[in-house]
């Protein structure tokens, strides 16, 4: 899961990686061990995003405002005069 702790321990002191030993399929066991051993990334058109909680940033707000005003001005200058 996005933002999940890999080193959290249950009441018996076991981590999620410890539970992979109970998987009988060796390919699946290896895949889980690799996924739990270190942070991994998945493909995204915006770049490589780590699997961690997303924090607010000003770039997305500025990008939204720029795109909003670009569309607004295009609407007022290009589309409206043509009607």
C-alpha positions in Angstrom: 0.0 0.0 0.0 1.1 3.5 -0.5 2.7 4.8 2.6 2.7 1.5 4.4 5.5 0.7 6.9 7.7 -2.1 5.9 9.3 -2.5 9.3 6.2 -2.5 11.5 6.0 -5.4 13.9 3.0 -7.3 15.2 2.4 -8.5 18.7 4.8 -11.5 18.1 7.5 -9.2 16.8 7.3 -10.3 13.2 7.5 -8.0 10.2 5.6 -8.4 6.9 8.8 -9.9 5.4 8.8 -12.6 8.0 5.3 -13.7 6.9 6.6 -14.3 3.3 8.2 -17.5 4.6 4.8 -19.1 4.8 4.2 -18.7 1.1 4.6 -22.0 -0.7 5.1 -20.7 -4.3 8.8 -19.8 -4.6 8.3 -17.2 -7.4 5.6 -15.4 -5.4 7.7 -15.6 -2.2 10.7 -14.1 -4.0 8.5 -11.3 -5.5 7.1 -10.4 -2.0 10.5 -10.5 -0.4 11.9 -8.1 -3.1 8.9 -5.7 -2.7 9.2 -5.6 1.0 13.0 -5.4 1.2 13.4 -1.8 -0.1 11.2 1.1 -1.4 10.2 0.6 -5.0 8.7 2.8 -7.7 6.0 2.3 -10.3 5.7 3.8 -13.8 3.9 7.1 -14.0 3.8 9.7 -16.7 4.7 12.3 -14.1 8.0 10.5 -13.2 9.1 8.0 -10.6 6.9 8.5 -7.6 7.9 6.8 -4.3 5.3 4.8 -2.5 4.9 7.2 0.4 2.2 9.6 1.6 1.7 12.5 -0.7 2.4 15.9 0.8 1.1 19.3 -0.4 3.3 21.4 -2.6 2.9 24.8 -4.3 3.9 23.5 -7.7 0.6 21.7 -8.4 -1.4 24.8 -7.2 0.6 27.1 -9.5 0.3 24.7 -12.4 -3.4 24.5 -11.9 -3.7 28.3 -11.8 -1.6 28.7 -15.0 -3.7 26.1 -16.9 -6.9 27.6 -15.6 -6.1 31.1 -16.7 -4.7 29.9 -20.1 -8.1 28.1 -20.8 -10.0 31.2 -19.5 -8.1 33.6 -21.8 -8.4 31.2 -24.7 -12.1 31.1 -24.1 -12.4 34.9 -24.0 -10.0 35.8 -26.8 -10.5 33.1 -29.3 -13.8 31.4 -28.9 -16.1 34.2 -27.7 -15.3 36.8 -30.5 -16.1 34.1 -33.1 -19.8 33.8 -31.9 
